[in-house]
Each structure stands twice: as structure tokens, then as C-alpha cells.
């Protein structure tokens, strides 16, 4: 005969183990897409420069996106502008954090980029962004940007996320929305995630 305490211990063990496994909903490409659309819907710099950035894939801690280099992405030498690549690192780091369930992705503390090669108009850039660590106050991300098989740039983007953890549109560890909203693409991110 199994005692009630043994059943309780068994159920607690199942709960504990299931909480350690990332939920498929948490890794949802649709959730990361909503965050990307929210960046674009705000109408600022991101909407102008990265309006055609397309999410290709997303799972827990990793995001893949593509962008075709257009004329307005070029510098005066006819190659992709370094500022565009830095912007891709910026957004890529934010989307990698979103892949961990944060709708608000914090504020930048530092960003760096190394330029290794170039791209020209019509080339397709592939961005692979990873959330290397998500803590209570800081998140650390790394971003690779490739053109075909050539590494064009590598970057790191670190963000202060302490207040971002409490945003109402974040996903819980079980992958559920903290607050249901029909169209998250138009929800403004308030400046509440700024350091005080």
C-alpha cells in the first residue's frame, strides 16, 4: 500500500522536474514574432531600418532571422553600413531575450560588434542570436550575422532586465501569458523598465 506522503512526494517530484523543462509555448516562434512586430509597430528607428527583418525560427534562447540588404542599408562605398549591422545585433539580442519569455526585453547596458566581412545590395543576411544567460538583473546575448556561409559580423549585447521581468505580457515558465491581450503588436513598451 502506498501512503499519502509517498503520493505527495511523487507528485512534487513530477512538478519539480516539469518546471525544469522549458515549455514549448515559452519557446514559441509566435511569441517572439509578436515582440518583433511590437518593435516595428512603435514607428521609430527599428520600424524604418528593419521593416523587412523576417523571423525564420525561434526556440528557447535562440532566434534566427533574415534581412535582404537594400539600397538604404548601404554606406557610401556600396556595402552594408556598419550601423545597420549594429542595429541587427541590438534587435537580435532583444529577440533572444524574448525567446526566454520576456515581452519587455530591458535596456542596453553595453553592445559591441566586430566586422569581419561585408555584404552588398541584394544579399540576404542571416542573424543567429542567442541568450547566453538570463539573470534577475542582467541578460547576456551573442549574435552572429552571416551572408551565405561567410561570417559578416559578430556581436554581444547585454541588457538590464530587472524591471522587464514584471511586464504583464511576459510568459510564465509554463508558457502562459501573464495577461491576455488580443493584439500585442500595438502595446507600447512604457519606460518603466528604465533604471531608477
N, CA and C atoms as a LAMMPS dump frame, in Angstrom:
ITEM: TIMESTEP
0
ITEM: NUMBER OF ATOMS
588
ITEM: BOX BOUNDS ff ff ff
-5.0000000000000000e+02 5.0000000000000000e+02
-5.0000000000000000e+02 5.0000000000000000e+02
-5.0000000000000000e+02 5.0000000000000000e+02
ITEM: ATOMS id mol type element x y z
1 1 1 N 0.831 -1.165 0
2 1 2 C 0 0 0
3 1 3 C 0.889 1.246 0
4 2 1 N 0.536 2.21 -0.816
5 2 2 C 1.282 3.462 -0.922
6 2 3 C 0.658 4.477 0.023
7 3 1 N 1.502 5.132 0.786
8 3 2 C 0.99 6.123 1.738
9 3 3 C 0.721 7.456 1.04
10 4 1 N -0.056 8.279 1.699
11 4 2 C -0.375 9.6 1.161
12 4 3 C 0.89 10.438 1.04
13 5 1 N 1.813 10.304 1.962
14 5 2 C 3.051 11.094 1.892
15 5 3 C 3.903 10.675 0.697
16 6 1 N 3.884 9.364 0.343
17 6 2 C 4.619 8.905 -0.834
18 6 3 C 4.006 9.454 -2.116
19 7 1 N 2.679 9.494 -2.184
20 7 2 C 1.989 10.067 -3.337
21 7 3 C 2.322 11.556 -3.45
22 8 1 N 2.288 12.257 -2.322
23 8 2 C 2.632 13.685 -2.306
24 8 3 C 4.05 13.919 -2.779
25 9 1 N 4.986 13.102 -2.32
26 9 2 C 6.382 13.222 -2.736
27 9 3 C 6.52 12.957 -4.233
28 10 1 N 5.802 11.941 -4.74
29 10 2 C 5.828 11.626 -6.165
30 10 3 C 5.3 12.795 -6.99
31 11 1 N 4.15 13.363 -6.588
32 11 2 C 3.581 14.496 -7.326
33 11 3 C 4.496 15.709 -7.278
34 12 1 N 5.104 15.986 -6.125
35 12 2 C 6.047 17.104 -6.023
36 12 3 C 7.229 16.88 -6.957
37 13 1 N 7.736 15.64 -7.014
38 13 2 C 8.871 15.333 -7.897
39 13 3 C 8.512 15.582 -9.359
40 14 1 N 7.298 15.149 -9.757
41 14 2 C 6.855 15.4 -11.131
42 14 3 C 6.775 16.892 -11.42
43 15 1 N 6.198 17.65 -10.482
44 15 2 C 6.086 19.101 -10.656
45 15 3 C 7.473 19.727 -10.778
46 16 1 N 8.396 19.346 -9.901
47 16 2 C 9.738 19.913 -9.901
48 16 3 C 10.451 19.613 -11.221
49 17 1 N 10.378 18.369 -11.677
50 17 2 C 11.041 18.011 -12.928
51 17 3 C 10.415 18.722 -14.119
52 18 1 N 9.08 18.833 -14.133
53 18 2 C 8.439 19.506 -15.268
54 18 3 C 8.765 20.989 -15.3
55 19 1 N 9.018 21.6 -14.149
56 19 2 C 9.357 23.028 -14.132
57 19 3 C 10.762 23.277 -14.66
58 20 1 N 11.59 22.235 -14.699
59 20 2 C 12.959 22.382 -15.196
60 20 3 C 13.029 22.266 -16.715
61 21 1 N 11.962 21.772 -17.333
62 21 2 C 11.933 21.589 -18.782
63 21 3 C 11.22 22.778 -19.403
64 22 1 N 11.869 23.44 -20.365
65 22 2 C 11.262 24.616 -20.998
66 22 3 C 9.999 24.219 -21.751
67 23 1 N 8.982 24.982 -21.561
68 23 2 C 7.703 24.721 -22.212
69 23 3 C 7.784 25.045 -23.697
70 24 1 N 7.136 24.237 -24.566
71 24 2 C 7.103 24.556 -25.992
72 24 3 C 6.441 25.91 -26.259
73 25 1 N 5.478 26.287 -25.43
74 25 2 C 4.819 27.575 -25.634
75 25 3 C 5.795 28.705 -25.333
76 26 1 N 6.631 28.513 -24.304
77 26 2 C 7.621 29.521 -23.96
78 26 3 C 8.566 29.758 -25.13
79 27 1 N 8.875 28.697 -25.857
80 27 2 C 9.801 28.801 -26.986
81 27 3 C 9.083 29.177 -28.268
82 28 1 N 7.847 29.54 -28.165
83 28 2 C 7.002 29.781 -29.317
84 28 3 C 7.559 30.847 -30.254
85 29 1 N 7.643 30.471 -31.521
86 29 2 C 8.036 31.428 -32.555
87 29 3 C 7.004 32.555 -32.625
88 30 1 N 5.737 32.219 -32.394
89 30 2 C 4.667 33.223 -32.445
90 30 3 C 4.864 34.304 -31.386
91 31 1 N 5.336 33.924 -30.205
92 31 2 C 5.567 34.914 -29.152
93 31 3 C 6.689 35.867 -29.55
94 32 1 N 7.789 35.333 -30.058
95 32 2 C 8.918 36.174 -30.49
96 32 3 C 8.481 37.057 -31.657
97 33 1 N 7.666 36.527 -32.546
98 33 2 C 7.144 37.317 -33.668
99 33 3 C 6.322 38.504 -33.151
100 34 1 N 5.528 38.298 -32.09
101 34 2 C 4.748 39.4 -31.51
102 34 3 C 5.666 40.489 -30.966
103 35 1 N 6.77 40.084 -30.353
104 35 2 C 7.73 41.068 -29.838
105 35 3 C 8.353 41.831 -31.003
106 36 1 N 8.758 41.132 -32.066
107 36 2 C 9.327 41.793 -33.241
108 36 3 C 8.314 42.766 -33.848
109 37 1 N 7.077 42.34 -33.991
110 37 2 C 6.046 43.225 -34.546
111 37 3 C 5.816 44.435 -33.653
112 38 1 N 5.979 44.265 -32.34
113 38 2 C 5.833 45.392 -31.435
114 38 3 C 6.954 46.41 -31.655
115 39 1 N 8.179 45.938 -31.868
116 39 2 C 9.287 46.847 -32.198
117 39 3 C 8.929 47.662 -33.434
118 40 1 N 8.429 46.989 -34.458
119 40 2 C 8.098 47.65 -35.724
120 40 3 C 6.907 48.587 -35.58
121 41 1 N 5.916 48.197 -34.771
122 41 2 C 4.693 48.99 -34.623
123 41 3 C 4.92 50.321 -33.906
124 42 1 N 6.002 50.441 -33.187
125 42 2 C 6.266 51.679 -32.454
126 42 3 C 6.655 52.818 -33.391
127 43 1 N 7.014 52.485 -34.633
128 43 2 C 7.241 53.504 -35.652
129 43 3 C 8.556 54.251 -35.564
130 44 1 N 9.459 53.814 -34.733
131 44 2 C 10.735 54.505 -34.591
132 44 3 C 11.796 53.989 -35.548
133 45 1 N 13.021 54.078 -35.114
134 45 2 C 14.178 53.691 -35.911
135 45 3 C 14.082 52.24 -36.391
136 46 1 N 13.707 51.34 -35.481
137 46 2 C 13.627 49.915 -35.829
138 46 3 C 12.636 49.686 -36.971
139 47 1 N 11.505 50.361 -36.908
140 47 2 C 10.481 50.199 -37.948
141 47 3 C 10.997 50.664 -39.303
142 48 1 N 11.81 51.694 -39.297
143 48 2 C 12.335 52.234 -40.554
144 48 3 C 13.434 51.345 -41.13
145 49 1 N 14.414 51.024 -40.31
146 49 2 C 15.603 50.326 -40.8
147 49 3 C 15.388 48.822 -40.95
148 50 1 N 14.596 48.234 -40.058
149 50 2 C 14.434 46.78 -40.06
150 50 3 C 13.013 46.344 -40.399
151 51 1 N 12.322 47.144 -41.182
152 51 2 C 10.921 46.83 -41.503
153 51 3 C 10.769 45.481 -42.188
154 52 1 N 11.803 45.025 -42.881
155 52 2 C 11.708 43.763 -43.618
156 52 3 C 12.478 42.618 -42.958
157 53 1 N 12.879 42.811 -41.69
158 53 2 C 13.51 41.724 -40.948
159 53 3 C 12.466 40.641 -40.722
160 54 1 N 12.774 39.409 -41.124
161 54 2 C 11.813 38.298 -41.037
162 54 3 C 12.325 37.229 -40.084
163 55 1 N 11.487 36.864 -39.14
164 55 2 C 11.809 35.791 -38.213
165 55 3 C 11.709 34.46 -38.952
166 56 1 N 12.764 33.655 -38.873
167 56 2 C 12.809 32.361 -39.544
168 56 3 C 12.518 31.237 -38.558
169 57 1 N 13.116 31.307 -37.365
170 57 2 C 12.965 30.245 -36.379
171 57 3 C 13.245 30.8 -34.995
172 58 1 N 12.705 30.116 -33.992
173 58 2 C 12.941 30.512 -32.611
174 58 3 C 12.716 29.319 -31.71
175 59 1 N 13.579 29.162 -30.733
176 59 2 C 13.356 28.2 -29.663
177 59 3 C 13.895 28.825 -28.39
178 60 1 N 13.904 28.1 -27.312
179 60 2 C 14.345 28.671 -26.037
180 60 3 C 15.794 29.146 -26.171
181 61 1 N 15.998 30.444 -26.045
182 61 2 C 17.317 31.09 -26.039
183 61 3 C 17.939 31.326 -27.404
184 62 1 N 17.266 31 -28.501
185 62 2 C 17.88 31.152 -29.827
186 62 3 C 16.848 31.64 -30.841
187 63 1 N 17.286 32.616 -31.67
188 63 2 C 16.419 33.188 -32.695
189 63 3 C 17.198 33.276 -34.004
190 64 1 N 16.535 32.943 -35.114
191 64 2 C 17.126 33.085 -36.443
192 64 3 C 16.22 34.014 -37.247
193 65 1 N 16.821 35.011 -37.878
194 65 2 C 16.053 35.956 -38.704
195 65 3 C 16.863 36.279 -39.953
196 66 1 N 16.166 36.793 -40.975
197 66 2 C 16.822 37.174 -42.23
198 66 3 C 16.427 38.58 -42.63
199 67 1 N 17.353 39.229 -43.33
200 67 2 C 17.129 40.574 -43.843
201 67 3 C 17.849 40.703 -45.183
202 68 1 N 17.125 41.12 -46.202
203 68 2 C 17.741 41.381 -47.507
204 68 3 C 18.295 42.804 -47.499
205 69 1 N 19.553 42.949 -47.872
206 69 2 C 20.21 44.26 -47.892
207 69 3 C 19.62 45.089 -49.028
208 70 1 N 19.109 46.264 -48.678
209 70 2 C 18.519 47.17 -49.662
210 70 3 C 19.418 48.395 -49.828
211 71 1 N 19.109 49.207 -50.818
212 71 2 C 19.936 50.385 -51.121
213 71 3 C 20.11 51.293 -49.905
214 72 1 N 19.049 51.5 -49.143
215 72 2 C 19.153 52.395 -47.987
216 72 3 C 19.923 51.786 -46.804
217 73 1 N 20.357 50.527 -46.924
218 73 2 C 21.19 49.883 -45.912
219 73 3 C 22.687 50.046 -46.207
220 74 1 N 23.016 50.693 -47.324
221 74 2 C 24.408 50.765 -47.78
222 74 3 C 25.115 52.019 -47.295
223 75 1 N 26.446 51.911 -47.197
224 75 2 C 27.268 53.094 -46.934
225 75 3 C 27.674 53.714 -48.271
226 76 1 N 28.487 54.744 -48.25
227 76 2 C 28.846 55.436 -49.491
228 76 3 C 29.734 54.606 -50.418
229 77 1 N 30.282 53.494 -49.89
230 77 2 C 31.107 52.61 -50.715
231 77 3 C 30.29 51.504 -51.375
232 78 1 N 28.98 51.481 -51.07
233 78 2 C 28.108 50.487 -51.686
234 78 3 C 28.061 49.155 -50.955
235 79 1 N 28.573 49.122 -49.727
236 79 2 C 28.492 47.901 -48.917
237 79 3 C 27.603 48.166 -47.708
238 80 1 N 27.188 47.082 -47.048
239 80 2 C 26.272 47.223 -45.915
240 80 3 C 26.888 48.129 -44.85
241 81 1 N 26.087 49.049 -44.345
242 81 2 C 26.535 50.02 -43.354
243 81 3 C 26.752 49.339 -41.997
244 82 1 N 27.848 49.673 -41.348
245 82 2 C 28.142 49.111 -40.03
246 82 3 C 27.066 49.423 -39.004
247 83 1 N 26.417 50.587 -39.155
248 83 2 C 25.335 50.946 -38.238
249 83 3 C 24.142 50.012 -38.368
250 84 1 N 23.88 49.542 -39.584
251 84 2 C 22.794 48.577 -39.78
252 84 3 C 23.131 47.279 -39.061
253 85 1 N 24.373 46.82 -39.219
254 85 2 C 24.775 45.572 -38.571
255 85 3 C 24.705 45.707 -37.051
256 86 1 N 25.078 46.867 -36.516
257 86 2 C 24.971 47.098 -35.072
258 86 3 C 23.506 47.08 -34.631
259 87 1 N 22.619 47.611 -35.465
260 87 2 C 21.191 47.588 -35.153
261 87 3 C 20.663 46.155 -35.159
262 88 1 N 21.144 45.332 -36.085
263 88 2 C 20.745 43.923 -36.115
264 88 3 C 21.215 43.215 -34.838
265 89 1 N 22.418 43.535 -34.359
266 89 2 C 22.898 42.962 -33.095
267 89 3 C 21.994 43.418 -31.947
268 90 1 N 21.621 44.686 -31.941
269 90 2 C 20.755 45.239 -30.905
270 90 3 C 19.412 44.506 -30.866
271 91 1 N 18.728 44.45 -31.994
272 91 2 C 17.42 43.792 -32.061
273 91 3 C 17.561 42.285 -31.855
274 92 1 N 18.606 41.711 -32.415
275 92 2 C 18.825 40.267 -32.248
276 92 3 C 18.956 39.876 -30.791
277 93 1 N 19.723 40.65 -30.027
278 93 2 C 19.85 40.37 -28.593
279 93 3 C 18.51 40.468 -27.884
280 94 1 N 17.734 41.485 -28.25
281 94 2 C 16.412 41.652 -27.645
282 94 3 C 15.495 40.479 -27.972
283 95 1 N 15.519 40.016 -29.214
284 95 2 C 14.664 38.893 -29.6
285 95 3 C 15.107 37.594 -28.929
286 96 1 N 16.412 37.435 -28.717
287 96 2 C 16.895 36.254 -27.999
288 96 3 C 16.365 36.251 -26.571
289 97 1 N 16.307 37.424 -25.943
290 97 2 C 15.73 37.534 -24.603
291 97 3 C 14.234 37.228 -24.66
292 98 1 N 13.56 37.702 -25.699
293 98 2 C 12.129 37.404 -25.867
294 98 3 C 11.889 35.904 -25.987
295 99 1 N 12.825 35.185 -26.583
296 99 2 C 12.661 33.738 -26.726
297 99 3 C 12.65 33.031 -25.379
298 100 1 N 13.072 33.733 -24.34
299 100 2 C 13.036 33.192 -22.979
300 100 3 C 11.757 33.579 -22.248
301 101 1 N 10.841 34.295 -22.947
302 101 2 C 9.549 34.593 -22.358
303 101 3 C 9.329 36.032 -21.948
304 102 1 N 10.293 36.926 -22.181
305 102 2 C 10.122 38.333 -21.805
306 102 3 C 9.6 39.145 -22.984
307 103 1 N 8.453 39.788 -22.802
308 103 2 C 7.912 40.675 -23.833
309 103 3 C 8.679 41.996 -23.819
310 104 1 N 8.866 42.555 -22.632
311 104 2 C 9.745 43.716 -22.474
312 104 3 C 11.145 43.132 -22.343
313 105 1 N 12.079 43.635 -23.114
314 105 2 C 13.397 42.981 -23.156
315 105 3 C 14.501 43.794 -22.499
316 106 1 N 14.125 44.763 -21.664
317 106 2 C 15.113 45.512 -20.904
318 106 3 C 15.742 46.653 -21.675
319 107 1 N 16.772 47.226 -21.085
320 107 2 C 17.509 48.332 -21.703
321 107 3 C 18.985 47.948 -21.83
322 108 1 N 19.615 48.432 -22.872
323 108 2 C 21.011 48.079 -23.146
324 108 3 C 21.944 48.632 -22.081
325 109 1 N 22.889 47.796 -21.663
326 109 2 C 23.97 48.273 -20.799
327 109 3 C 25.249 48.418 -21.609
328 110 1 N 25.448 47.506 -22.544
329 110 2 C 26.576 47.638 -23.461
330 110 3 C 26.346 46.756 -24.677
331 111 1 N 26.989 47.177 -25.752
332 111 2 C 26.881 46.447 -27.015
333 111 3 C 28.22 46.59 -27.731
334 112 1 N 28.673 45.504 -28.35
335 112 2 C 29.882 45.615 -29.167
336 112 3 C 29.72 44.753 -30.404
337 113 1 N 30.484 45.095 -31.408
338 113 2 C 30.392 44.375 -32.678
339 113 3 C 31.767 44.355 -33.335
340 114 1 N 32.062 43.236 -33.95
341 114 2 C 33.282 43.105 -34.743
342 114 3 C 32.861 42.814 -36.18
343 115 1 N 33.392 43.61 -37.114
344 115 2 C 33.066 43.469 -38.532
345 115 3 C 34.127 42.587 -39.187
346 116 1 N 33.687 41.501 -39.8
347 116 2 C 34.626 40.526 -40.349
348 116 3 C 34.624 40.473 -41.868
349 117 1 N 33.508 40.848 -42.479
350 117 2 C 33.363 40.801 -43.927
351 117 3 C 32.303 41.824 -44.315
352 118 1 N 31.821 41.766 -45.528
353 118 2 C 30.828 42.726 -45.968
354 118 3 C 29.721 42.035 -46.748
355 119 1 N 28.732 42.827 -47.111
356 119 2 C 27.624 42.365 -47.953
357 119 3 C 27.204 43.539 -48.821
358 120 1 N 26.531 43.253 -49.918
359 120 2 C 26.096 44.306 -50.833
360 120 3 C 24.597 44.194 -51.084
361 121 1 N 24.077 45.156 -51.82
362 121 2 C 22.65 45.202 -52.106
363 121 3 C 22.182 43.884 -52.724
364 122 1 N 21.076 43.369 -52.211
365 122 2 C 20.514 42.11 -52.689
366 122 3 C 20.953 40.891 -51.894
367 123 1 N 22.044 41.002 -51.141
368 123 2 C 22.49 39.885 -50.302
369 123 3 C 21.496 39.663 -49.165
370 124 1 N 21.352 38.413 -48.754
371 124 2 C 20.492 38.075 -47.623
372 124 3 C 21.374 37.83 -46.407
373 125 1 N 21.152 38.621 -45.372
374 125 2 C 21.87 38.453 -44.108
375 125 3 C 21.063 37.515 -43.214
376 126 1 N 21.739 36.56 -42.611
377 126 2 C 21.104 35.66 -41.645
378 126 3 C 21.671 35.965 -40.273
379 127 1 N 20.776 36.252 -39.34
380 127 2 C 21.16 36.565 -37.969
381 127 3 C 20.803 35.385 -37.083
382 128 1 N 21.775 34.934 -36.29
383 128 2 C 21.523 33.919 -35.272
384 128 3 C 21.875 34.558 -33.934
385 129 1 N 20.854 34.748 -33.106
386 129 2 C 21.037 35.402 -31.808
387 129 3 C 20.756 34.403 -30.698
388 130 1 N 21.586 34.428 -29.658
389 130 2 C 21.423 33.511 -28.531
390 130 3 C 21.39 34.294 -27.226
391 131 1 N 20.523 33.877 -26.337
392 131 2 C 20.524 34.413 -24.98
393 131 3 C 21.424 33.491 -24.174
394 132 1 N 22.645 33.947 -23.919
395 132 2 C 23.631 33.115 -23.235
396 132 3 C 23.327 32.964 -21.753
397 133 1 N 22.758 34.018 -21.16
398 133 2 C 22.376 33.963 -19.743
399 133 3 C 21.302 35.003 -19.487
400 134 1 N 20.255 34.583 -18.782
401 134 2 C 19.196 35.488 -18.358
402 134 3 C 19.113 35.414 -16.845
403 135 1 N 19.548 36.5 -16.195
404 135 2 C 19.506 36.552 -14.746
405 135 3 C 18.376 37.44 -14.267
406 136 1 N 18.38 37.72 -12.966
407 136 2 C 17.344 38.578 -12.386
408 136 3 C 17.523 40.033 -12.782
409 137 1 N 18.772 40.454 -12.997
410 137 2 C 19.018 41.862 -13.334
411 137 3 C 19.664 42.057 -14.702
412 138 1 N 20.453 41.109 -15.164
413 138 2 C 21.167 41.263 -16.433
414 138 3 C 20.936 40.074 -17.357
415 139 1 N 20.939 40.369 -18.65
416 139 2 C 20.884 39.326 -19.68
417 139 3 C 22.085 39.518 -20.6
418 140 1 N 22.665 38.413 -21.044
419 140 2 C 23.84 38.433 -21.905
420 140 3 C 23.509 37.691 -23.195
421 141 1 N 23.704 38.357 -24.334
422 141 2 C 23.371 37.742 -25.61
423 141 3 C 24.559 37.81 -26.565
424 142 1 N 24.559 36.917 -27.54
425 142 2 C 25.572 36.936 -28.601
426 142 3 C 24.853 36.781 -29.937
427 143 1 N 25.386 37.465 -30.945
428 143 2 C 24.727 37.499 -32.253
429 143 3 C 25.771 37.291 -33.353
430 144 1 N 25.483 36.345 -34.252
431 144 2 C 26.296 36.132 -35.453
432 144 3 C 25.473 36.579 -36.651
433 145 1 N 26.112 37.299 -37.569
434 145 2 C 25.451 37.722 -38.802
435 145 3 C 26.252 37.156 -39.964
436 146 1 N 25.562 36.369 -40.809
437 146 2 C 26.224 35.722 -41.937
438 146 3 C 25.577 36.133 -43.251
439 147 1 N 26.361 36.046 -44.307
440 147 2 C 25.866 36.169 -45.679
441 147 3 C 26.316 34.897 -46.374
442 148 1 N 25.351 34.048 -46.705
443 148 2 C 25.636 32.699 -47.197
444 148 3 C 26.441 31.981 -46.122
445 149 1 N 27.639 31.525 -46.416
446 149 2 C 28.448 30.831 -45.405
447 149 3 C 29.521 31.718 -44.801
448 150 1 N 29.517 33.002 -45.146
449 150 2 C 30.554 33.917 -44.676
450 150 3 C 30.065 34.701 -43.464
451 151 1 N 30.852 34.673 -42.41
452 151 2 C 30.533 35.449 -41.212
453 151 3 C 30.833 36.915 -41.494
454 152 1 N 29.807 37.763 -41.422
455 152 2 C 29.938 39.188 -41.717
456 152 3 C 30.266 39.972 -40.451
457 153 1 N 29.61 39.634 -39.342
458 153 2 C 29.835 40.349 -38.084
459 153 3 C 29.453 39.461 -36.909
460 154 1 N 30.101 39.716 -35.768
461 154 2 C 29.731 39.063 -34.516
462 154 3 C 29.557 40.153 -33.468
463 155 1 N 28.61 39.962 -32.597
464 155 2 C 28.368 40.979 -31.592
465 155 3 C 27.898 40.398 -30.28
466 156 1 N 27.995 41.232 -29.261
467 156 2 C 27.479 40.911 -27.926
468 156 3 C 26.591 42.073 -27.506
469 157 1 N 25.475 41.735 -26.864
470 157 2 C 24.531 42.76 -26.422
471 157 3 C 24.055 42.362 -25.033
472 158 1 N 24.369 43.186 -24.058
473 158 2 C 23.977 42.921 -22.683
474 158 3 C 22.912 43.923 -22.268
475 159 1 N 21.933 43.448 -21.482
476 159 2 C 20.796 44.301 -21.138
477 159 3 C 20.446 44.177 -19.66
478 160 1 N 19.972 45.292 -19.105
479 160 2 C 19.446 45.329 -17.746
480 160 3 C 17.978 44.952 -17.84
481 161 1 N 17.589 43.852 -17.172
482 161 2 C 16.244 43.309 -17.328
483 161 3 C 15.457 43.226 -16.027
484 162 1 N 15.947 43.835 -14.963
485 162 2 C 15.296 43.692 -13.658
486 162 3 C 13.811 44.06 -13.708
487 163 1 N 13.471 45.191 -14.287
488 163 2 C 12.064 45.6 -14.351
489 163 3 C 11.32 44.914 -15.494
490 164 1 N 12.039 44.448 -16.502
491 164 2 C 11.401 43.764 -17.632
492 164 3 C 10.738 42.46 -17.185
493 165 1 N 11.239 41.844 -16.128
494 165 2 C 10.669 40.59 -15.635
495 165 3 C 9.224 40.743 -15.173
496 166 1 N 8.795 41.962 -14.871
497 166 2 C 7.437 42.144 -14.338
498 166 3 C 6.445 42.663 -15.391
499 167 1 N 6.818 42.701 -16.657
500 167 2 C 5.902 43.181 -17.692
501 167 3 C 4.687 42.256 -17.791
502 168 1 N 3.481 42.808 -17.931
503 168 2 C 2.278 41.972 -17.937
504 168 3 C 2.141 41.043 -19.148
505 169 1 N 2.884 41.265 -20.219
506 169 2 C 2.778 40.385 -21.389
507 169 3 C 3.859 39.306 -21.435
508 170 1 N 4.671 39.216 -20.389
509 170 2 C 5.67 38.152 -20.334
510 170 3 C 4.986 36.794 -20.291
511 171 1 N 5.73 35.773 -20.612
512 171 2 C 5.249 34.398 -20.496
513 171 3 C 5.743 33.826 -19.179
514 172 1 N 4.929 33.006 -18.546
515 172 2 C 5.36 32.332 -17.326
516 172 3 C 6.24 31.158 -17.715
517 173 1 N 6.821 30.494 -16.733
518 173 2 C 7.632 29.313 -17.03
519 173 3 C 6.792 28.216 -17.68
520 174 1 N 5.477 28.236 -17.433
521 174 2 C 4.599 27.256 -18.05
522 174 3 C 4.17 27.699 -19.443
523 175 1 N 4.622 28.871 -19.891
524 175 2 C 4.342 29.334 -21.232
525 175 3 C 3.038 30.087 -21.371
526 176 1 N 2.359 30.357 -20.267
527 176 2 C 1.082 31.056 -20.346
528 176 3 C 1.306 32.557 -20.27
529 177 1 N 0.455 33.291 -20.94
530 177 2 C 0.531 34.747 -20.873
531 177 3 C 0.145 35.19 -19.472
532 178 1 N 0.877 36.153 -18.943
533 178 2 C 0.538 36.701 -17.641
534 178 3 C -0.784 37.443 -17.737
535 179 1 N -0.99 38.148 -18.837
536 179 2 C -2.233 38.879 -19.078
537 179 3 C -2.601 38.707 -20.544
538 180 1 N -3.835 38.364 -20.802
539 180 2 C -4.26 38.144 -22.189
540 180 3 C -4.499 39.472 -22.89
541 181 1 N -3.937 39.617 -24.086
542 181 2 C -4.138 40.803 -24.916
543 181 3 C -4.327 40.306 -26.341
544 182 1 N -5.352 40.795 -27.022
545 182 2 C -5.632 40.322 -28.376
546 182 3 C -4.506 40.616 -29.346
547 183 1 N -4.048 41.865 -29.41
548 183 2 C -3.024 42.247 -30.379
549 183 3 C -1.851 42.889 -29.658
550 184 1 N -0.866 42.085 -29.311
551 184 2 C 0.287 42.576 -28.569
552 184 3 C 1.21 43.426 -29.43
553 185 1 N 1.041 43.39 -30.743
554 185 2 C 1.954 44.141 -31.609
555 185 3 C 1.813 45.649 -31.418
556 186 1 N 0.683 46.101 -30.907
557 186 2 C 0.49 47.543 -30.761
558 186 3 C 0.582 48.02 -29.315
559 187 1 N 0.94 47.13 -28.394
560 187 2 C 1.058 47.523 -26.99
561 187 3 C 2.368 48.277 -26.802
562 188 1 N 2.313 49.527 -26.354
563 188 2 C 3.566 50.268 -26.172
564 188 3 C 4.346 49.728 -24.972
565 189 1 N 5.644 49.729 -25.12
566 189 2 C 6.517 49.381 -24.003
567 189 3 C 6.796 50.683 -23.267
568 190 1 N 6.296 50.782 -22.067
569 190 2 C 6.487 52.004 -21.291
570 190 3 C 7.929 52.089 -20.819
571 191 1 N 8.343 53.257 -20.459
572 191 2 C 9.699 53.474 -19.983
573 191 3 C 9.897 52.944 -18.576
574 192 1 N 8.991 52.116 -18.09
575 192 2 C 9.086 51.583 -16.736
576 192 3 C 10.271 50.647 -16.557
577 193 1 N 10.846 50.16 -17.653
578 193 2 C 11.987 49.28 -17.497
579 193 3 C 13.317 50.054 -17.503
580 194 1 N 13.239 51.365 -17.379
581 194 2 C 14.451 52.174 -17.258
582 194 3 C 14.976 52.068 -15.835
583 195 1 N 16.285 52.182 -15.675
584 195 2 C 16.871 52.18 -14.337
585 195 3 C 16.383 53.397 -13.584
586 196 1 N 16.132 53.208 -12.283
587 196 2 C 15.713 54.373 -11.497
588 196 3 C 16.847 54.846 -10.626
